[in-house]
Each structure stands twice: as C-alpha cells, then as structure tokens.
Amino acid sequence: MRKETVLPDTGRRLLRFLSVGPASLRPAAAPGRLLLEAQERGTIAVEERTMELLARQGVVVRASHSVALSAAGVALARRLASAHATGEAIRDIDLVTVPGEAGPSAALANLAESPLAQLVRRKGRDGKPFLAVREYEAGERLRADYTRGQIMPRLGANWMASVASGRRADGGGMAELTDAALGARRRVDKAIEAVGPELSGVLIDVCCFLKGLERVETERGWPVRSAKIVLKTALGVLARHYFPQADAGKRKRPLHWGADDYRPSIS
C-alpha cells in the first residue's frame, strides 16, 4: 500500500522562484508538467497539480500565460526566507500527498504547526487514511478564513454569536475591517452555523487555535483519544458545507419494504 509522502522541496522551490517576481507559464513537453520562465532567473518545471493546488489555496495567482504570488504567498515566502536565514528548520512546510478513492491528492501543509497536517498523515486500524482530503482541506479553509477575518481569540468567546457582526472585535469593530476581512468573517460565521454548536468548538480549538488533541481533551474533560473522533465527525460536516458538489452527483437508491423477490402489482 502506498504511503502518504511529503513532496520534496516542491512547494518551497516554487515559492522561492516566484518570491523575486512573476514568471511566464507554458506547458512542458512531459504531460502534467508546467514550465515557469523568467529571464533573470531561468526556468523551473513543476507539476500541474501542484500549481492548481497553490492557486486553489490562494498562494499563487494564475493567469493564462503567467503566474505570481498572492499576498498570502508573499507572506509565506518571506516566512520561509526568514526561517532559512535564522537557521530554523523549514522542512516541515511543504506539500503532502494523501491517498484517496480517486488516487493520491496533494495538500499544502505546515507539518509542525497544524494539528490537521499531522492527522492527515496517519492511518486508521484498517490501513486507510484517517482524514479524507476534503476533510483536511475544509479544516484548512476554516483556518485561512479565521486568519483573514482577523478574529482575535478571547477567553469565554461565544461562538454562537455572529462572527460577521464584529461584536467580538476590538476597537471599532466592522468599521476598521477591510472588505476581505469582513467576507472571511461571514464565511466563518456560516461554517460555524452549518456545523452546529455541538461540533464547532473542537473545530475552532484545533483548526483555528491550533491546539493539540490531548490539550483539547484535558481542557474539555473528554476521555483519552475521544477528541480525534469528534474532530473527524466535525470535519465531515464542515466538508459537506464547503464542498456540497461532492455529493451532488451521487445517485440515491430507492427504498421500499419487501423481500428481495418482491414485485409491486399493477391493478
């Protein structure tokens, strides 16, 4: 069985290349690969699925024949450069491949920082991945909107109150927020409402506050190893909220009462 792996240096190399400036983009001779070109920097090749992943997660902005880092991508590139300059370990920030029903999929992860990034690499007793790709991406999307919305943690915060209302913000509330931050707050508000009060707390703790599962169990007085199960349940609900199209094409089986050889009569 193929194990999940960290794609070696793929994400970091691409970030370093684009941190200097945008690059032109064209298909490579090998299928599924792209060439990034810049006169002063030369040319590098990347997998197309890597580029699609970075664009989907808002790290790069891709046009028909060019690509550049987004504001979030620039911040991440600077963070990596700073860590490298100070001698800190940066090998934990990269892309991971997660086995799925349709084959391996890639996901951007900080393996040291994000509890989800650690869970996504684990397998259950049946040998299957503990988290599905959609569950991991849903959790990371919630964290991204939480960060963009500039939602500051506060002891005893009431997550049933509206996030988008700005009542939990310091200072002037909504008046001081950008449109992007307000949009992110509204998305967080909708996600929390969709998940419900019973499951939203563990999502906020793990995905947004980056608390470990053992800490969540201790703070909430839960049994050992229970947080992992509750978290997976919550991520499943969150994934259905973020990716409703994933179940749209599934054909529902008709239900009826009767034996296997039952046939309705026509009068």
N, C-alpha and C positions, 0 to 999 in steps of 0.2 A: 504494500500500500504506500502510495506516495505521501510523504510528509510535507507539511507546510514549511516554507523556507523564507528567508529574507533575501530579496533580490539584491545581489552585492553591488553597493555603491550606485545603483541606478538613479534613485531619487536625488542623492547628493550631487552626483556628477552633472545632472541636468540643471539643478539649482545653481551650481557654481557657474555653469556656462551662460545661463541667462541673467545672472546677477550683474554682469557688466552691461547688458543691454539686450534688446530684442534680436531675433535671428529669423532668417528666412526658412521656410519649411517646404520640403518636397519629398515625394515617395522615394524610398531606396529601391535598389534592384531586388533585394530579398523581400519576399512578401511579408506583410505585417510589420515592416520597419520603416522609420522615417529618418530623413537627414536634416539636421539643423546646421545652417551655414551662416557664418559671419566673417567678413574679410579679415578682420584683425585677430580673430580667434580660431579660424579654421573650421573644421566640420566634425560633428559627432553624430553617431547613429543611436537611435532609441527605438524601443518597441512602441508600436502604435497604441497598444492597450495602456501602456504607461502614460502616454500623452493624454489619452482620453480620461484616464483616472484623475490626473492632475487638473485637467480642465473641469471635470465634474466636481471636484472638491474645492475649486476656486483658487488653486495655487498658480495656475497659468491662465492667460487669456489667449485663445487661439483664433486666428482669422484663417482665411482660405489658404494664404501662402506665407503666413508669418506667425510667430508666437512670442509672447513676452510674459514676464512675471506680473501677477496681480499685486495689489498692496499686501495681501496676506503672504504671497510668495516672496516678496521682497523682505518682509519681516522675518520669515523663516530662513531665508538665505543669510541674512545678517546674523541671525542667532547661531547658525551653523558656523559662520566665519568667526564669530566671537569665541565660540567654544573651541574651535581649532586653534585660534591664536593663544588662548589661555591654557591649552593642553588638556582640556576636558574631553572626555570620551563622547564621540558623536556617532558611534557605530549603531546606537540604538534607534536613530531616526532614519527610517527607510521605508521601503515598500515590502509588504508581506503578501504571499500568495496563500489563499485559503481554499481548500478543496470544497467543491460544491457539487450539486446534482448535474449541472451543465459543464463541469470541469473546473479546474482551478481558476480563481479570480484574484485580482490584486486589490490591495487596500493600503492607503498611506497610514503609517503608524509611528508614534514615538513609543518604542517598546519599553523604555524605562519610565515614562511619565504616565501613560494612560493605562489604567487597570484593564480596560477593554482590549487593548493591544496584547496584553499578557494572556487574557482569556481566549482570544481568537486563535492562539497557537496551541491550545490544549485540545485533547480528545477525551471523549467520554469512555465509559467502560466498553461500549460497543465498537470502539475504534473510530467512530465518526467525529467530526469537529463539534466541539461543544456549542459554539456560536455559528450561526449561518452568516453568510456575507452580508445579507440585508440587515440582520440584527446588529452587526458591528457598525455598518455604515449609518444606521439610524441613530445609534448612540453617539457616534462622532458628529453627526449633523446637529444633534441637540447641543452638544458641547460647543460647536462652532457658533451657533446662533446665540447661545448663552454668553459667549465671549464677545461677539459683535454687539450684542444688546447692552453691554456694559452693566450687567446685573450684578450688583455687589452682594456678596454673602452677608447675612446678618443672623445672629443667633435668634432662634424662635421665629424665623420668617414664615409667613403664612402663604403657602404655595397655592392655596385655593383662591387667594385674592388675585385680581387681574395683573399679570406681568406688564401688559401693554399700557395699563393705566398710568404707570410711572409713580405710583404711591410709595413704592419701596426704594425709589431713587433718592440720592442725597441732593442737596442743593435745590435747583429749580425744577427738577423733575423733567417732564417731557420737553419743556421749552429749551433745555440745554442739549437735547439729543439730536443727532443727525437723522435724516430720513432712513438711512441704512440701519441705524441702531434701533429705531422705532419699529422698522419692519422685522428685524430679528426678534425683538421683544414680543411682537404679535405672534410670530411663528412659535416661539417657546410657549406662549400662553395657550395657543391652540393645541400644541403637542401635549402639554400637561393636562389640559381638559380632556383630550381624547384618551389618554392613558387612565385617568381617574385618580382619586386621592389615595386609593389602597396601594397603588404601584408607583406613583410618581415620585414618592420620597426616595426610594432606592436609586431611581434614575438620576435625580439631582445629586445625591451623595456621590455616586460612582462616576457618572459621566461628566458632571459639571464641577463638583468639588474635588474630584479625583481621589476619593477616599478608597482605601483597600477594603476588600470584603470582610476581613477579620475585624477591622475597625468599625464597619457598619454593624456587624453582629454585636459587638461589645456595646456600642452606643445605643442600639435599639433593644438590647436584651434578647436577641434571637438565638436559637440553637446554633451550634457549630455547623458550618457548611450549608446553612439554610439560605444565606444571602445570595449565593450563586444561583440557586433555583428560582428565587423570587426575581432576581435581576434578569434571568433569561426569559421568564414569563413577561416581565415588563418590556423588555426589548422586542419581544414578538409582537406585542400590541402596538408599540411605537413604530415598528417596521411596517405594519399594516396601515398605520396613519400616513407615513411618509411615502410608501410605495403601494398605493391601492391598485395600481395597474398590474401588479404581480399576480393577483388572484382573479383579475377580471376575465381572463381567458379560460379559466378552469370550468369545465362542464359539470354541472351538478347532476348527480344520479337521481332519478325519480324514486320516491319511496312509496311503498304500499304494503298492506298486510296480506299475508297469504303464504302458502307453501311455494317451493321452488317451481312446481309444475302448475301453479295457479294461472288460469287464464280468465279474464273477465268475460262474462256472457253479454251478447248483444241482443237486445229484445226488439 
